Amino acid sequence: MIQRLQTVRVSSYFLLVLMAGCGSSVSVSGVVEYAGEPVEQGVIQLQPEEGRPVSTAVDQGSYRFDNGKGLKAGAYRVRLFSQKATGRWQRNPDKPGSKEDRIQEVAEVLPAKYNYQTELGVVLETGQNEHDFKLSE
């Protein structure tokens, strides 16, 4: 009887831990526009104050980080990237002399203030968050 009671207590404890973890999940979605137009293809990266960044795709101006992406409530620095082909070709340094020795040149569309020198930030709260980025030139 005592062992059964201890098993129930341990099981109840783990259930409470699991339920507490479910309440702390964070997801975020929104739109990304540049100069009034949706960013067709790109990447959004969220960098926490401590830890590794998390990234997801921007597709037709929309992005979504689901609960499983490892986000936690807190402040994040935001980096946005979108590249387009320039129409020029360049040598592929990874495959010289092969059939694939030339690749299309791409250039970053968004100004550095939105990616490498970002000025953007968000604070995420537990649960579903909505953050839109309407970027100007």
Z-matrix of the N, CA and C atoms (Angstrom, degrees):
N
C 1 1.457
C 2 1.535 1 110.41
N 3 1.333 2 116.06 1 -41.23
C 4 1.456 3 119.69 2 -179.60
C 5 1.518 4 110.49 3 -66.21
N 6 1.338 5 117.26 4 -40.24
C 7 1.465 6 120.17 5 179.91
C 8 1.529 7 110.08 6 -64.86
N 9 1.320 8 117.67 7 -38.92
C 10 1.456 9 121.52 8 179.15
C 11 1.526 10 109.64 9 -63.52
N 12 1.332 11 118.36 10 -41.23
C 13 1.463 12 122.44 11 179.17
C 14 1.521 13 110.37 12 -64.71
N 15 1.342 14 118.19 13 -40.47
C 16 1.457 15 121.30 14 177.67
C 17 1.523 16 110.69 15 -65.30
N 18 1.334 17 117.87 16 -39.62
C 19 1.458 18 121.52 17 177.78
C 20 1.522 19 110.67 18 -62.17
N 21 1.325 20 117.14 19 -41.38
C 22 1.470 21 121.59 20 178.28
C 23 1.526 22 109.81 21 -64.60
N 24 1.329 23 117.93 22 -41.55
C 25 1.460 24 120.86 23 179.37
C 26 1.525 25 111.42 24 -63.72
N 27 1.333 26 116.87 25 -45.90
C 28 1.461 27 121.07 26 179.83
C 29 1.525 28 110.04 27 -63.38
N 30 1.325 29 117.02 28 -44.68
C 31 1.472 30 120.85 29 178.76
C 32 1.517 31 110.81 30 -61.78
N 33 1.311 32 117.76 31 -41.45
C 34 1.466 33 121.84 32 178.90
C 35 1.527 34 110.84 33 -64.45
N 36 1.322 35 116.18 34 -39.76
C 37 1.461 36 120.57 35 178.86
C 38 1.530 37 110.30 36 -61.13
N 39 1.343 38 117.63 37 -49.04
C 40 1.465 39 120.87 38 -179.84
C 41 1.521 40 111.34 39 -63.12
N 42 1.314 41 118.01 40 -37.07
C 43 1.459 42 121.08 41 177.60
C 44 1.528 43 110.40 42 -63.52
N 45 1.316 44 117.70 43 -41.62
C 46 1.465 45 121.01 44 177.94
C 47 1.527 46 110.99 45 -64.35
N 48 1.335 47 116.62 46 -41.29
C 49 1.466 48 120.20 47 178.15
C 50 1.526 49 110.15 48 -61.81
N 51 1.327 50 117.24 49 -45.25
C 52 1.461 51 120.71 50 179.10
C 53 1.520 52 111.72 51 -62.84
N 54 1.323 53 116.75 52 -41.81
C 55 1.468 54 119.84 53 179.77
C 56 1.522 55 110.70 54 -66.17
N 57 1.322 56 117.80 55 -37.84
C 58 1.469 57 120.34 56 178.36
C 59 1.512 58 110.48 57 -64.90
N 60 1.324 59 117.15 58 -39.60
C 61 1.460 60 121.00 59 178.38
C 62 1.505 61 112.37 60 -63.64
N 63 1.342 62 117.64 61 -36.48
C 64 1.466 63 120.87 62 -179.86
C 65 1.520 64 111.19 63 -64.92
N 66 1.323 65 117.31 64 -33.38
C 67 1.456 66 120.49 65 -178.11
C 68 1.514 67 113.51 66 -74.22
N 69 1.328 68 118.19 67 -13.32
C 70 1.460 69 120.34 68 -176.46
C 71 1.521 70 112.55 69 -101.51
N 72 1.323 71 117.97 70 10.83
C 73 1.457 72 120.04 71 -178.46
C 74 1.526 73 110.26 72 -71.61
N 75 1.324 74 114.47 73 149.87
C 76 1.458 75 121.71 74 -178.08
C 77 1.519 76 108.65 75 -130.05
N 78 1.311 77 116.90 76 131.81
C 79 1.458 78 121.92 77 171.21
C 80 1.521 79 107.31 78 -134.77
N 81 1.323 80 115.30 79 155.86
C 82 1.465 81 119.54 80 -178.56
C 83 1.525 82 108.47 81 -148.49
N 84 1.314 83 115.14 82 142.98
C 85 1.462 84 121.11 83 176.67
C 86 1.519 85 108.27 84 -146.43
N 87 1.336 86 115.05 85 166.87
C 88 1.454 87 119.11 86 178.81
C 89 1.516 88 111.57 87 170.36
N 90 1.325 89 114.86 88 -166.76
C 91 1.456 90 121.27 89 179.43
C 92 1.524 91 109.45 90 -119.69
N 93 1.340 92 114.55 91 154.29
C 94 1.459 93 121.65 92 176.82
C 95 1.522 94 107.07 93 -126.67
N 96 1.337 95 116.18 94 120.18
C 97 1.462 96 122.13 95 177.17
C 98 1.518 97 109.28 96 -123.64
N 99 1.314 98 115.21 97 145.56
C 100 1.457 99 121.15 98 175.30
C 101 1.526 100 107.55 99 -129.82
N 102 1.324 101 116.42 100 125.05
C 103 1.469 102 122.97 101 -178.72
C 104 1.525 103 110.49 102 54.46
N 105 1.333 104 116.58 103 39.69
C 106 1.458 105 121.70 104 176.14
C 107 1.518 106 115.90 105 81.37
N 108 1.322 107 118.29 106 -0.41
C 109 1.461 108 122.32 107 -178.75
C 110 1.531 109 110.17 108 -117.41
N 111 1.343 110 117.35 109 144.17
C 112 1.470 111 119.18 110 176.10
C 113 1.523 112 111.30 111 -61.72
N 114 1.325 113 117.01 112 140.11
C 115 1.459 114 121.71 113 173.98
C 116 1.528 115 106.11 114 -74.07
N 117 1.345 116 116.23 115 115.47
C 118 1.469 117 120.60 116 -173.92
C 119 1.524 118 112.40 117 -63.47
N 120 1.315 119 116.59 118 -53.02
C 121 1.467 120 122.14 119 -179.19
C 122 1.522 121 108.03 120 -137.66
N 123 1.316 122 115.97 121 141.29
C 124 1.457 123 118.78 122 178.05
C 125 1.510 124 111.36 123 179.46
N 126 1.317 125 114.29 124 -165.55
C 127 1.464 126 122.31 125 -179.79
C 128 1.514 127 107.95 126 -138.85
N 129 1.327 128 115.43 127 138.08
C 130 1.465 129 121.11 128 171.21
C 131 1.522 130 106.99 129 -114.73
N 132 1.323 131 115.28 130 133.73
C 133 1.458 132 121.85 131 -178.16
C 134 1.525 133 108.37 132 -123.18
N 135 1.320 134 116.23 133 130.18
C 136 1.466 135 122.35 134 175.75
C 137 1.517 136 108.12 135 -109.33
N 138 1.332 137 116.03 136 121.65
C 139 1.470 138 122.43 137 -178.32
C 140 1.527 139 108.30 138 -110.56
N 141 1.347 140 118.10 139 112.77
C 142 1.468 141 119.10 140 177.25
C 143 1.524 142 110.49 141 -70.85
N 144 1.323 143 116.40 142 164.82
C 145 1.465 144 120.10 143 178.59
C 146 1.525 145 110.31 144 -60.01
N 147 1.330 146 116.76 145 -34.71
C 148 1.459 147 122.10 146 175.49
C 149 1.514 148 107.67 147 -133.08
N 150 1.326 149 116.48 148 135.91
C 151 1.456 150 119.57 149 177.98
C 152 1.518 151 112.64 150 113.08
N 153 1.317 152 114.62 151 -174.00
C 154 1.458 153 122.20 152 -175.29
C 155 1.519 154 111.21 153 -89.60
N 156 1.337 155 116.66 154 148.63
C 157 1.462 156 119.79 155 177.25
C 158 1.531 157 111.56 156 -72.73
N 159 1.315 158 115.54 157 157.68
C 160 1.457 159 123.43 158 177.29
C 161 1.519 160 106.89 159 -123.59
N 162 1.346 161 117.22 160 135.53
C 163 1.463 162 121.68 161 -176.75
C 164 1.514 163 111.39 162 -126.86
N 165 1.330 164 115.32 163 155.01
C 166 1.460 165 121.60 164 171.78
C 167 1.522 166 108.21 165 -151.27
N 168 1.320 167 115.83 166 165.08
C 169 1.460 168 121.28 167 -177.02
C 170 1.525 169 111.85 168 -78.25
N 171 1.330 170 113.96 169 148.76
C 172 1.464 171 122.30 170 167.12
C 173 1.518 172 104.73 171 -105.40
N 174 1.336 173 116.79 172 122.40
C 175 1.453 174 121.45 173 -177.98
C 176 1.523 175 109.18 174 -130.84
N 177 1.329 176 115.51 175 120.03
C 178 1.468 177 122.00 176 -179.13
C 179 1.535 178 111.10 177 53.61
N 180 1.333 179 115.67 178 38.15
C 181 1.456 180 121.30 179 175.51
C 182 1.512 181 115.71 180 85.49
N 183 1.320 182 119.03 181 0.14
C 184 1.471 183 121.26 182 -178.34
C 185 1.518 184 111.29 183 -119.16
N 186 1.326 185 115.16 184 150.61
C 187 1.465 186 121.55 185 174.91
C 188 1.512 187 109.31 186 -141.35
N 189 1.325 188 116.24 187 160.39
C 190 1.462 189 121.33 188 178.51
C 191 1.527 190 109.68 189 -155.70
N 192 1.323 191 115.66 190 127.98
C 193 1.457 192 123.32 191 169.60
C 194 1.524 193 106.35 192 -107.49
N 195 1.324 194 117.20 193 115.55
C 196 1.457 195 120.20 194 178.67
C 197 1.522 196 110.38 195 -84.95
N 198 1.330 197 115.76 196 171.29
C 199 1.461 198 122.02 197 -176.85
C 200 1.523 199 113.32 198 -53.45
N 201 1.318 200 118.96 199 -32.98
C 202 1.451 201 122.23 200 -175.54
C 203 1.520 202 115.06 201 -77.49
N 204 1.328 203 119.52 202 1.93
C 205 1.465 204 121.96 203 -176.37
C 206 1.523 205 113.54 204 -81.12
N 207 1.312 206 118.82 205 -4.30
C 208 1.456 207 120.79 206 176.91
C 209 1.519 208 114.96 207 88.65
N 210 1.317 209 117.42 208 14.44
C 211 1.465 210 119.96 209 178.40
C 212 1.524 211 110.53 210 -76.92
N 213 1.320 212 115.25 211 146.62
C 214 1.459 213 122.38 212 175.89
C 215 1.524 214 107.45 213 -127.58
N 216 1.300 215 116.56 214 159.61
C 217 1.465 216 120.22 215 176.03
C 218 1.521 217 108.89 216 -60.73
N 219 1.340 218 116.18 217 138.07
C 220 1.455 219 120.29 218 179.37
C 221 1.512 220 112.66 219 149.01
N 222 1.320 221 115.63 220 -173.77
C 223 1.464 222 122.50 221 -177.58
C 224 1.523 223 110.59 222 -90.53
N 225 1.336 224 115.14 223 142.03
C 226 1.468 225 122.07 224 179.53
C 227 1.520 226 109.81 225 -136.25
N 228 1.320 227 115.50 226 144.33
C 229 1.459 228 122.15 227 168.92
C 230 1.527 229 105.60 228 -88.92
N 231 1.336 230 117.14 229 138.72
C 232 1.464 231 122.04 230 -175.71
C 233 1.518 232 110.15 231 -110.91
N 234 1.332 233 115.86 232 131.40
C 235 1.465 234 121.81 233 174.71
C 236 1.525 235 107.98 234 -123.14
N 237 1.329 236 115.80 235 132.79
C 238 1.459 237 122.07 236 -179.88
C 239 1.519 238 109.49 237 -121.68
N 240 1.329 239 115.88 238 133.05
C 241 1.457 240 122.26 239 -179.13
C 242 1.523 241 109.45 240 -128.32
N 243 1.322 242 116.50 241 142.59
C 244 1.461 243 121.87 242 172.89
C 245 1.524 244 107.37 243 -153.80
N 246 1.307 245 115.97 244 121.19
C 247 1.465 246 120.29 245 -178.16
C 248 1.521 247 110.40 246 -114.26
N 249 1.341 248 115.06 247 148.83
C 250 1.463 249 121.79 248 175.76
C 251 1.518 250 109.14 249 -133.45
N 252 1.327 251 114.64 250 149.33
C 253 1.465 252 120.42 251 177.44
C 254 1.523 253 109.30 252 -68.07
N 255 1.336 254 115.99 253 140.62
C 256 1.472 255 121.14 254 -179.82
C 257 1.520 256 112.41 255 -89.02
N 258 1.343 257 116.99 256 -12.82
C 259 1.457 258 120.70 257 -175.60
C 260 1.518 259 112.48 258 91.87
N 261 1.317 260 116.90 259 -4.41
C 262 1.467 261 121.70 260 177.92
C 263 1.522 262 109.40 261 -103.05
N 264 1.329 263 114.84 262 158.53
C 265 1.455 264 121.71 263 178.63
C 266 1.519 265 109.39 264 -114.28
N 267 1.312 266 115.38 265 151.37
C 268 1.461 267 120.39 266 178.16
C 269 1.524 268 109.51 267 -140.58
N 270 1.312 269 115.60 268 163.65
C 271 1.466 270 120.68 269 178.42
C 272 1.522 271 109.50 270 -69.43
N 273 1.323 272 115.15 271 139.98
C 274 1.461 273 121.45 272 176.54
C 275 1.522 274 107.90 273 -88.84
N 276 1.322 275 118.50 274 108.00
C 277 1.465 276 120.70 275 -176.77
C 278 1.530 277 112.91 276 -65.87
N 279 1.336 278 117.25 277 -19.08
C 280 1.464 279 120.59 278 -179.09
C 281 1.523 280 113.20 279 -82.52
N 282 1.354 281 117.78 280 -18.62
C 283 1.466 282 120.56 281 -175.56
C 284 1.527 283 111.49 282 -139.44
N 285 1.333 284 118.00 283 57.54
C 286 1.459 285 119.18 284 -179.52
C 287 1.532 286 111.65 285 -66.44
N 288 1.333 287 115.63 286 140.48
C 289 1.460 288 121.18 287 176.85
C 290 1.516 289 115.00 288 78.55
N 291 1.317 290 118.93 289 -0.44
C 292 1.459 291 120.74 290 179.25
C 293 1.530 292 109.92 291 -98.85
N 294 1.324 293 115.79 292 177.92
C 295 1.471 294 120.47 293 176.70
C 296 1.525 295 110.79 294 -64.24
N 297 1.311 296 116.62 295 -22.51
C 298 1.458 297 122.13 296 -177.87
C 299 1.529 298 111.48 297 -102.86
N 300 1.350 299 116.34 298 30.32
C 301 1.468 300 118.73 299 -175.79
C 302 1.521 301 112.81 300 -80.19
N 303 1.334 302 117.86 301 -2.43
C 304 1.461 303 120.67 302 176.86
C 305 1.529 304 109.28 303 -124.98
N 306 1.307 305 115.70 304 135.35
C 307 1.464 306 121.23 305 178.59
C 308 1.515 307 108.89 306 -130.13
N 309 1.318 308 115.54 307 158.22
C 310 1.462 309 119.96 308 177.38
C 311 1.517 310 109.65 309 -71.94
N 312 1.304 311 115.14 310 137.26
C 313 1.457 312 120.94 311 175.95
C 314 1.530 313 108.48 312 -77.03
N 315 1.317 314 117.02 313 138.74
C 316 1.462 315 121.99 314 176.33
C 317 1.527 316 108.61 315 -123.83
N 318 1.319 317 114.42 316 154.20
C 319 1.464 318 120.29 317 178.49
C 320 1.526 319 108.89 318 -133.28
N 321 1.311 320 115.11 319 146.55
C 322 1.462 321 121.03 320 177.28
C 323 1.527 322 108.99 321 -69.34
N 324 1.326 323 116.85 322 130.61
C 325 1.455 324 122.79 323 -178.87
C 326 1.529 325 111.05 324 -84.59
N 327 1.316 326 116.20 325 -38.35
C 328 1.466 327 120.88 326 -174.33
C 329 1.528 328 110.90 327 -85.63
N 330 1.326 329 116.94 328 141.82
C 331 1.465 330 120.29 329 177.68
C 332 1.535 331 112.33 330 -60.98
N 333 1.312 332 116.26 331 154.36
C 334 1.466 333 122.60 332 -178.22
C 335 1.532 334 112.71 333 -57.80
N 336 1.325 335 117.58 334 -26.14
C 337 1.475 336 119.41 335 -179.48
C 338 1.530 337 112.36 336 -66.60
N 339 1.347 338 117.16 337 -9.16
C 340 1.461 339 121.42 338 176.42
C 341 1.526 340 112.92 339 -107.41
N 342 1.327 341 118.12 340 -3.63
C 343 1.463 342 119.74 341 179.50
C 344 1.525 343 111.10 342 -136.12
N 345 1.312 344 119.13 343 -89.18
C 346 1.474 345 120.51 344 -173.51
C 347 1.526 346 113.49 345 -66.01
N 348 1.312 347 117.89 346 -30.98
C 349 1.466 348 122.12 347 177.18
C 350 1.529 349 109.29 348 -117.08
N 351 1.311 350 116.12 349 45.05
C 352 1.461 351 122.09 350 -170.12
C 353 1.526 352 113.75 351 -56.24
N 354 1.296 353 113.54 352 143.09
C 355 1.460 354 122.77 353 173.84
C 356 1.525 355 110.03 354 -114.23
N 357 1.329 356 116.63 355 4.56
C 358 1.462 357 121.73 356 -173.99
C 359 1.525 358 111.94 357 -94.23
N 360 1.313 359 116.20 358 145.83
C 361 1.450 360 121.73 359 175.76
C 362 1.516 361 110.65 360 -153.95
N 363 1.324 362 116.21 361 156.72
C 364 1.464 363 122.22 362 175.18
C 365 1.517 364 108.75 363 -140.29
N 366 1.318 365 114.42 364 156.43
C 367 1.454 366 120.95 365 171.75
C 368 1.523 367 106.01 366 -117.82
N 369 1.340 368 115.48 367 120.81
C 370 1.459 369 120.91 368 -179.07
C 371 1.520 370 109.85 369 -98.84
N 372 1.317 371 114.52 370 141.99
C 373 1.454 372 121.53 371 177.41
C 374 1.516 373 109.04 372 -112.07
N 375 1.310 374 116.55 373 162.25
C 376 1.458 375 121.20 374 177.55
C 377 1.521 376 109.19 375 -58.11
N 378 1.333 377 116.33 376 138.59
C 379 1.462 378 121.73 377 -179.99
C 380 1.522 379 111.15 378 99.85
N 381 1.333 380 115.66 379 -157.17
C 382 1.465 381 121.93 380 -178.04
C 383 1.526 382 109.99 381 -85.20
N 384 1.326 383 115.94 382 131.24
C 385 1.464 384 122.98 383 177.71
C 386 1.523 385 108.50 384 -118.76
N 387 1.312 386 116.31 385 149.52
C 388 1.464 387 122.86 386 176.85
C 389 1.539 388 107.52 387 -127.41
N 390 1.331 389 116.31 388 119.36
C 391 1.472 390 120.75 389 178.56
C 392 1.520 391 109.05 390 -136.17
N 393 1.325 392 115.80 391 119.14
C 394 1.460 393 121.87 392 176.81
C 395 1.520 394 108.68 393 -102.09
N 396 1.328 395 115.40 394 144.54
C 397 1.468 396 121.54 395 177.99
C 398 1.511 397 108.37 396 -120.23
N 399 1.322 398 116.68 397 108.03
C 400 1.457 399 122.45 398 178.80
C 401 1.527 400 106.40 399 -109.08
N 402 1.321 401 114.76 400 97.45
C 403 1.457 402 122.72 401 -170.54
C 404 1.529 403 110.92 402 -92.96
N 405 1.328 404 114.95 403 140.28
C 406 1.464 405 120.07 404 176.45
C 407 1.518 406 109.93 405 -105.03
N 408 1.315 407 115.81 406 164.36
C 409 1.475 408 120.09 407 -179.08
C 410 1.479 409 109.17 408 -72.87
